[in-house]
């Protein structure tokens, strides 16, 4: 194997491919990055038996071949190289890397022991990369982080023709993002439970291209695998990951169909007020929001401890209501709606509140993204 490649292209590709490598691999070869050269150029691959990454970039290939080297070491080296072309070649049991006057010799691992990467399933459809990244960023807001409840660490992907829905919950909040996409088959329907972290990292890394191809295998070979592929300025990137096992809770019906109170508040103003008032909230204690005609009053702290209160102008329709929320969860939801106006709908102080975004105080909320937040019981 011998090739020549631009330094920036190599560093970017190695950093991306190495991101899935395990910190504590179950077998040593899983810490390796597979470096291959062929007609397609330079291909770099990583795999941890759950998630695979593969990136293809243009390179001047002198000799075709493959080698397995430490992925994290190669990433560190590539990042530190001078801005000059890089030459890599196999030299017996080692790989030599030359960039200007910098020279490195890397020990190789037995490439024959490296597991075969899963094949990308047949493409199911495409979606604009920037739209997909924004949608995933909203959906993962409510995903759980407790590995003891693995089903809740995933995002449920629901596909019904040209309609794509992303849903996540950690039992205390629920996010639902709906969008249009272009399916390969007009009547295609499928569901999948995708690890939230992998989905978020992948969507964020594929924003440089036009479209992201989603490939979901529901039957036959590759069952339980979802793949994502996109073009970037430097080449082609693809990721596959195993789907999570288990039944995602039936939570979509929790969104209320009617509301007793609706409030519309300027989002940046409310965010800043929550941040200030929450400074005196003890760990795991709520911020109290009291909605009445023309305003919402925020309060935190009690008794002999520090206390804070602040009132913010609000357009309130319906009954007065006082409700408590975990301030961090509330801020996550307000940040995710990504709209000038926060639309908050309530049924009772003990029932979940629905958040959505609106363009201005007089506009109806856009329901492509909704965030449901469980209240915290208020003392007294």
PyMOL commands that set and color helices and strands:
alter all, ss='L'
color gray80, all
select helices_A, chain A and resi 7-20+28-31+71-80+111-113+129-142+147-153+196-205+252-254+267-280+327-337
alter helices_A, ss='H'
color red, helices_A
select strands_A, chain A and resi 2-5+32-38+41-47+51-57+60-63+65-70+86-91+94-99+102-109+125-128+154-160+163-169+173-180+182-183+189-195+211-217+225-232+235-242+261-266+287-292+295-300+308-313+315-318+321-325+341-346+353-358+366-373
alter strands_A, ss='S'
color yellow, strands_A
deselect
rebuild
show_as cartoon
